[in-house]
Amino acid sequence: MMLPRTIDKARGLLPAAIRAITPSSPVGARGSSTSSASPKPSFLELVRRAADEAEVATVVGERVSPEKCEALNAAMKALRVADAPPEIRTLLHDLYHADDEALVLDLVIADDRSRGRPSG
C-alpha cells in the first residue's frame, strides 16, 4: 500500500544527477541491475536501478510474501499516532496538529493530497 510513496521518497534521496539518468542510457538503471556483486540490493539501490515503479514492485513482490504484504497493510491501516515512536509522534503532532487517536494513514493521504500527489 505504501510502496509508491516509498519509491517517491527514495527517489528524492538520490542525487539529481543519478535521477536524471534514464534507464535506456548506457549507464542507466537496467544496465547495472544484472550485476552479481549485489544479488539483493538495498531498496534505495533497487529504486536507482529500476526502469520504473513496476520493476520495483516486481522485485519487492519476490522478496515479500503476499501474507507479509497483507499483514503490513493491515498494520498500516490500524496505526494511530499514539502507536508511533515518541520522536515520530512529536513530529506528527507538530506538523499535522494530530491527536493521538488519529490514523497515520489518514495523515499520509491528507499530506499527499495537499501536495497534489495521488493517494491510494
C-alpha positions in Angstrom: 0.0 0.0 0.0 2.8 2.4 0.8 5.2 1.2 -2.0 4.5 4.1 -4.5 5.0 6.7 -1.8 8.2 4.9 -0.6 9.6 4.8 -4.1 9.0 8.6 -4.5 10.7 9.2 -1.1 13.7 7.0 -2.2 14.0 8.9 -5.5 14.1 12.1 -3.5 17.2 10.8 -1.7 19.1 10.1 -4.9 21.4 12.8 -6.2 19.8 14.8 -9.0 22.5 13.6 -11.5 21.5 10.0 -10.7 17.8 10.7 -11.0 18.4 12.3 -14.5 20.0 9.1 -15.9 17.3 7.3 -18.0 17.0 3.5 -17.8 17.8 3.3 -21.5 21.1 5.1 -21.3 24.3 3.0 -21.2 24.9 3.8 -17.6 21.2 3.6 -16.7 19.4 1.6 -14.1 18.9 -1.6 -16.0 22.5 -1.7 -17.2 23.7 -2.5 -13.7 20.7 -4.5 -12.4 22.2 -7.8 -13.5 25.4 -7.3 -11.6 26.2 -10.3 -9.5 28.1 -8.1 -7.0 24.9 -7.3 -5.2 22.2 -10.0 -5.7 19.9 -8.3 -3.2 20.4 -4.6 -3.4 19.1 -2.2 -0.8 15.8 -0.6 -1.5 17.4 2.7 -2.5 19.8 0.9 -4.9 16.8 -1.0 -6.3 14.9 2.2 -7.0 18.1 3.7 -8.6 18.5 0.7 -10.9 14.8 0.0 -11.8 13.4 1.2 -15.1 10.1 2.1 -13.4 7.8 1.5 -10.4 6.5 -1.7 -11.9 10.0 -3.2 -11.8 10.5 -2.1 -8.2 7.1 -3.7 -7.3 8.1 -6.9 -9.0 11.3 -7.2 -7.1 9.6 -6.3 -3.8 6.9 -8.9 -4.6 9.6 -11.5 -5.0 11.1 -10.6 -1.6 7.9 -10.2 0.5 5.2 -12.9 0.7 1.6 -11.9 0.0 0.8 -12.8 3.6 3.5 -10.4 4.8 2.2 -7.7 2.5 -1.3 -8.1 3.8 -0.1 -8.0 7.4 2.0 -4.8 6.7 -1.0 -3.2 5.0 -3.3 -4.1 7.9 -0.8 -2.8 10.4 -0.5 0.5 8.5 -4.3 0.9 8.2 -4.6 0.5 12.0 -1.5 2.6 13.1 -2.5 5.5 15.2 -0.4 8.5 16.2 -0.2 7.1 19.7 1.4 3.9 18.3 4.3 5.8 16.7 7.7 6.1 18.3 8.0 9.2 20.5 10.0 11.2 18.0 7.6 10.4 15.2 4.6 11.1 17.4 6.0 14.5 18.2 6.6 15.2 14.5 3.0 14.2 13.7 1.7 16.4 16.4 3.8 19.4 15.3 3.2 19.0 11.5 -0.4 18.0 11.4 -1.7 19.0 14.8 -2.9 15.4 15.1 -4.2 13.9 18.2 -3.1 10.5 19.5 -6.2 8.8 18.1 -5.7 10.0 14.5 -4.8 7.3 12.0 -1.3 7.8 10.5 -2.6 6.7 7.1 -5.2 9.5 7.1 -2.4 12.0 7.7 -0.3 10.5 4.9 -3.3 10.7 2.5 -4.1 14.3 3.5 -0.4 15.2 3.1 -0.3 13.6 -0.4 -3.4 15.4 -1.4 -2.2 18.8 -0.1 0.9 18.3 -2.3 -1.1 17.3 -5.4 0.0 13.7 -5.3 -2.5 10.9 -6.0 -3.2 8.6 -3.0 -4.3 5.0 -2.9 
